[in-house]
């Protein structure tokens, strides 16, 4: 079995009709509190158009891109979403030159999952569109040796190799393949050298034309979400590409939404994330968690139009039958000095709360250890991404908690007012609550909104062990957690006493099961996921977390003798 391939595709005639695309200038309208506001952008099923003369011309080349469709053996949810994606993209781009899928076709690389992908794709794929399909880490998760997992992928997708090169209408397309099931991705020196040869070939053919590169995992430290990118051979990979500013890379894996303007990044070349057709994933450290409630609704795609002197990339909300954000415009031929999507982007305008913005306490949702706040969303010229919430104990005058919460910009419509639940507070305590808005670039609002709230009477959450010391690393420990809420993705994790959750993995963890405000279970060291860190003579802390993040609300320690 070969692992690289080249193919020259003959010219195809391309035609695309478009109606006017109404640009989305804001995602939320700040109106009076107590109402649910709809997105001002209506759901129009029309073709993309940037509204500029250049985009009204006929593109030389056009192709959609999807990623992370995650066919599942036991559920048809992603299967049905993928069929809708293909159907909608066919309506938007009736004559495609190519169609790209940037990895994770399946959840586990199983035959029934591949069959679902094949059924949907072959029934809806345009006959003249060249398939550009990359393998992802999930496509290896079938228990097969890597070579056999690759063979299964190649047989189903009919791709010539794990990494390969095609020329379509005179433009070069380089498809790379992660070489194993490692989550962060593996691209060998051999594959990177092969890529180098193809880049040279493309540059020699025409140094002014863009070169399109596809790979599942992103290059670490580039665009939004690239903290999930690969580290092995990362610098060699990057330095190979940086010689060619005309390169545009498309990567999946992160499931980060296209709504965020940082999804595109330019420095030495251009990198773009491709979102997902399965479920949303987001930045860590927010109240809603990395996989917030309703995350499985997300379904997005890109549409790339290539013109003589620019490439236009449009972001499609498949799930909302609409567009999100303005199209990205990349000048051709590429010039680093004219890159507009760099770290030093011009946007320095902070978000702001309007004069009639309000913040109040949702008393019916208040508990002994939490306050729920409801407030008017702030405004920004691009995107309000987060809210910083500072909670001060009015009795001690000390800051009790600081929270970050998403604006829920990823929802359609964006909720306004927004409700955030502030967990981990003390019972019968009065707090001053102040909210600031942040945009995608970290600009923070100069004004804020405030309110005062008081938690209800009650006991704080308490963790009790059947013993404070255990004899050896095999002894079990009975645990009782009192005063907890009904679980909302709540969990318990074990750490060395001096370690900070989130900075290191837990030694052991489990979701909670609660009955009458009490959670009872037996901790068994045999179930440790990081067993080597559980040692005699060490002290450990068990931490109770609210939600899917690291919002710690209680902890207790025990020692292994």
N, C-alpha and C positions, 0 to 999 in steps of 0.2 A: 504494500500500500504506500503510495507516495503521499507526501505531506505538503507539497506546493504545486501550483499549476498556473499556467498563463493561457489566456484565451482572448483572441481578437474578435469582437462582435461586429457584424456589418452594420452600416448606417441604417437607421430607421427614420421614417418621416414622423414628425411629432406635431400635434396641434392641440391647443388647449383653449377652451372658451372660459371667460370669467365675467362675473358681474361685480359691481363695486363692493369692495370690502370696507365696511364701516369700522374705523379704528376705535379700539377700546381705550378711552382716555382715563377712565377711573374704574375701579372695581366695586366701590361702595359709595353710596350717597349718604352723607351724615344728616339724618333727619331726627325728629324728636324721639326720645327714649320710650320704650314700651311697645314699639312696632317692629315687625320683621320686614326688612327692606329687600327688594329684589335687585339683581344686577341690572344696571341701566342698559347693558348690551343685550338686545333680543337675540334669540337663538335662530339665526338665519342659516339655512342650509345652502350656502352659496360658495362659489370658488374664491380662493384667496386672492386679494389684490392689495398691494401696499398703498394704493391711492396715488401713486406717482406715475409719471409718463413712462418711465423705464419699465415698470412692471406691467404696463398695458401692451408691451410688445410681445411677440411670440418668443417663448423661451427656446433656446437651442436644445436643451436637455431638461427633463423633469423626472423626478423620482421621489416616492414617499419612503419614509423610514419608520419602522416600529421596533420595539424591543421588549424583552422580558414578558412574553405572553403567557408563559407558565401553564401549559396544558396540564390538567390534573386527571388522574385515573378515576377518582371517585366523585368528582363534581364537574358539572357542565358549565359552570359560571364563566370561567375564562374562555372556554370553547365558544360560547355564545357571544362573548364580548369580542373575540377575535373575528368572528364572522361579521359582526356589525362594523368593526374597523375596516375590514376589506371592502365591504359594501359601500361604506361612506367614502373611502378613499377613491374607489372607482367612480363614484359620482363627482367627486371634486376634481379628479385627474383622470378623465376618460381615456387618455392615451399616454400611458406611462412608458418611459424608456427602460426603467429598472425598478426593482422593488427590493428594499433591504430589510432584513431582520437581524438585529444585532445581539443575538445570543439569548440563552434561557428560553428555548422553545418549549421546554417541558419543566415540570417540577422535579422529576426524579429520573429522567432519561428512560422511562419505561416504554415498552412497545405500545400499550394502549394509549399512552399520552402522545407518542409520535403519530399514531394513527389519527388521533383527533386533529393534530396540527395539519397533517397531510390532507385529511378530508376537507377541512375548511379552506386551506390554501389552494389546493388544486381546483376546487370548485369555483373560486373567485379570482384567481390570479389571471391577469391579462396575458394572452398568449405571446405577445411581442415584448413583454417586459422581462428583462434579464434578472434572474434571481441572484441576490447577493446575501447569502445567509452565513452567519458566523456561529460558532459553537460557544456556549456559555458554561459556567461551572456547574449549574444544576443539571445540565445534560450529561454529566458524568456520574451523577449520584444514583447509579443503578446497581452498584456492587460488582460491575464488570471490570476487568483489567482495562487500563486506559486505551489500549489499542482497540479492544473490542467495543468500548463505548464510542470511540471515534468511528469505527466501522459502521455501527448502527446509525449514527448521525448522518454519515455520508450516503448510506443506502436510502434513507428516508428522504433526505433533502436533495439528493442527486447533485450535490456539490462535488467538484472534481477533487478536492483535497481539503485538509484542515485550514491551510492558508493558501490563498490563490490570488491571481491577478487577471483582471479583464479590462479590455478597452472598448468603450461604448461611445460611438459618435466622435471618436478622436480624444475622448477624456479617459484618464486612467483611474481605475478603481482597484484598491488593494484591500483585500479582506484577510484579516488575521484571525488566528484561533488560539484561545487559551489551551494549554497542553495537558491539563489535568483538572481535577475537581476542587483544587484549592480555592477557597472563597475569594481571596484577593487577586488571584490570577497568576499564571505562569507563562511568560514569553521568553523562550530560550535565546541564547546568543545566536544560534543557528538561524532561527526564524527572523531575528532582528537584522542579521546580515543579509538574508534573502530580501527583506523589506528594503534595505539600503540599495540593493541592486535595482529593484523596481522603481524606487524613487529617482535614481539616476536616469533610468530609461525614460521615465515620464518627463523629467526635466529636459533631457536631450531632445525629446520629440517636440516639446513646446514649453519653454520656461515661463510663459505668461499664463498658461492655463492652470486652473486649480487642480489639485490632486486629491482625490477622496479616499480616506482611509477609515476602515471599520474594525473595531475590536470591542469585545464585551466589557471588560473591566476598564475603568478610566485610568489615565495617567495621574498618579498622585500629585496633589498640589497644583491643580490647574483649575477647572471650573467647579461650580457648585456641586457638592456631593463627592468630590474626588478624594476626600479622606478615606473613602472605601476603595481607593485605587491600589495598584500593585506596587511593591517596593523592590522585589528581585529584578535586577537588570533595568530598573526604572530610568536611571541616568543615561545608560547606553541607548535605550529606547528613545528617550527625549532628545538626546544629542544627535541621534540619527535623523530625527524629524526637523530639528531646528535649523538645519541647513536650507530648508525649503519653506519659506514663508507662505507659499501658495498652498500648503497642505491644509486640509480641513478634515479633522478626525471626528468620528461619531462613535460614542460609547454608551453602553447601557449600564446594567448591573445595579445602580444605586436606587432606582425607583423614585428618584427625586423629581418633583413636578416641573414642567416647562414654564409655569407661571413666573418663576423667579428669574429676574433679568441676568443673574449670575450663571445661568445654565450654559451661557456661552462665555468663552474666555480667549483672549488673544495676548500673546507675548512674542514668541518667536514664530508661532503658527497659530492656527485656530483650533480650539477643542469645543465640542458641543455634546451635552447629554441628551439622551433620547427618551427619557422617562420610561413608562411601562404601560402594558395593557392588562396588568393583573391587580396590583395593589400599591398604595402609596407608602413611601418611607420618607422620613424627614430627619432634620437635625436633632441631635440629642439635647437633653436638658430642659425641655419645655413641659409645661403642665400636661398637655394632651398626650405626651409620649411620642416615640419615634414612629409608631404605627397607630395613629389616632383612630378613634371611633369612626366607622364609615369609610375606612381607607380603601376598601375593595371596590369602591365605585369608580376610582380613577381609571381613565383610559385615554391615552394621548398618543399623538403621532406628529411627525415632521413632514413637511412637503418642501422639497428643494427644487428651485428653479434656477437654471444656469443661463445667463445672458453673456453677451460678448464682453461687457465691461463690469459685470457684477454678478454675485450669487445671492439670491434672496431665499431665506429659510423661514418658513411660516409654521406657527405652532397651532396645532389643532386639538381642541377638546372634543374627542370623539363622544365622550359620555354626555356632553352638554350641547352637541350639535352646533358648535360655535368655535370662535378663535380666542386665543388668550395672548395678550400682549401684542406689541407691534412686531412686524417681521424683522428679522435680523438682515442687515445688508452688508455684504463683504465685497470690497472693491477688487476688481480684476484689471491689470495684474496686481498681485499682492505687494504691498509695501509696508514693512513694519512701522515706519514712521507715520503711516496713516491709519493704523489699527485703532478702532474706536471702542472695542470691548476689552480694554486692558484693566489692570488693577487700579490705575489712576484715572478712572472714568470721571467724566465731568460732573456727575450728579453729587452735589454737596448739600442739596436742599433737604433739611430734616422734615419729617412729617409734622403735623400739627393738629391740635384739637380745635374745632370751631368754637365760637363764643357760646353756642347753645349746647355744647356737649355736656353730658351728664353721667354721673357715676352713682349707683345706689347699691344697697345690700338686698339680695334676694332672701328675705327672712324665712320664707317657707323652706329654703334649702340649707339653712344654717344648722349646724350641729355643735356638739360640745368641743370638737377639735377642728372645725372648718367653717369658713365663711364663703359664700358664693356672691360674686360681684357681677353686676350687669352695667354695661356702659356703651356709650356711643362710640363707634369706631372713628379713629383719626383719619386724616387724609394725607396723601403723598402724591408727588408728581409721577411716581412709578408704581411703588408697591409698599404698603405697610406690612411688614413681615412679622414683627413681634411686639409684645408689650412687656415692659419691666414694671413689676409691681413691688413696691416697698411697703412692708407692714411693720408699723412701730407700736410697741406696747405703750399705751398712754400713761400707765402707772409708773413704769420704770424709765420711760423716755428713751428706751433702747430699741434698735431695730431687731425685731424678732425673726423675721423671715424676708427673703427676697426671692421673687419668682420670675421666671420667663414664661410667657405664654404665646402661642401662635395667634396671629390675627385670624387664622383659619382661611387665609387667602386661597387655599386649595379647594375650597368648597364653592359650589355653584347653586344658588347665589351665596355670596359671602354673607354670613350672618351679621346683622346690625339691628339691635344691639348684640354685643358679644357677651357671653357668660363664661366666667372663669371660676373654677373651684379652688380655693386656697386651703390646702390641707396641712395638717401637722401643727395646729395652733393649740394653745392651752385653754381649758374650760373656764367659763365665767370671767373672761378677760376682754377688756375694751381695747380696740386697735384703731390706729389711724392708718388709712389705706391711701396710697398715692400711686397713680398710674402714669407712666411715660410711654410714648410710642417710638418704635425703631423701624427704620426701613431696611431693605435688603443689604445695604452697605454699612449698616451700623450707625447711621446718623440718628441721633436721639432728639426727640421733640424738646423745644425750649420751654413749652408750657406743659402743664399736667392737669389731671382731674383728681379730686379727693373726695373721700367719704369716711365716716366713722361707723364701725360695726362692733358688735359684742357677741362672743360665742355663748352657747347655752351652758347650763349647768351639766356636770357630768364628770366622770373619772377619765384621766388621761390613759392612753394605751399603755399596757404593761405586759412585758414578756417575763414569764416565770419558767425556770427549769426544774426538773425533778431532782437535780443535784447541781452543785456549783463546780464540782470536779468529776471528771470521768477517768476511769482506769484504763489507759491505753487507747490506741487509735481505732479499736474495733467496737468499743462499748457504745450502745445506743443511748439516746437522751430524750425523755418525754418533754414536750414543750406546750405551754398554754399561753395564748395571746388574748388578753381581755380588752374590751372596749373598742373593738374594731368594727368597721362598717361592712356591709355586704360587699363582696369582692367586685372590683372593677379592674380586672387585670392586676390586682394586688399580688405581691409576692414576698417571700422571705429568702434572704441570702446569707451565707456564712463567709466571713472574712477574717484575716489576721487582725488583731486588735488595733494595730496602727495603720492599717491600709485604708485607703479612701475608695469607697464604691464608685465605680465608673472609670476610675483610673486603672484599676486591675479587675480581672474577671473574678467572679465569686468562686469559692471553693465548692460550694453546693448551693442549690436553690430549688424552690418549688413555688407554684401558685398556691394561693390560700383557699381554704374551704371554711366558710364561716357559718355558725349556727347560733342564733340568739346573741350576737355580738362577741362570740368567743370562737377562736380558732385553736384546735387541738391537733397535734400530730406527733409522730416519733421521728426524730432525726437519726438516720442510720449512716455512719461514715462510709459504708460500702457503696453508697450512691453518690459519693463525691465525684465531681467532674474534673477536679484538679487535685487528685489524691496526694500527689507528692508534696503539696503545701500543708497537709494536715499531719502534724508531728507531735510526739511526746515532748512535754516540757514547755509547750506554747499555749498562749491564751488567745481565744477567738471570740469574735462578737457576731451575734445573730441580729440581723437588721430587718425590720419590717418596712416595706416600701408601698406607697400608694401609686397606682397606675403602672405603666410599663417603663417608666424612667427610673431615676434614682432619688425620688422624693422620700427620704427616710423620715419616718414618724415615730419610731421607737427602736431601741436596741438593748441588748443585755449581753453579758460576757460569761464564759466558763473556761476552765483550764483543763488541758489534757495532761494527766500525770503519767 
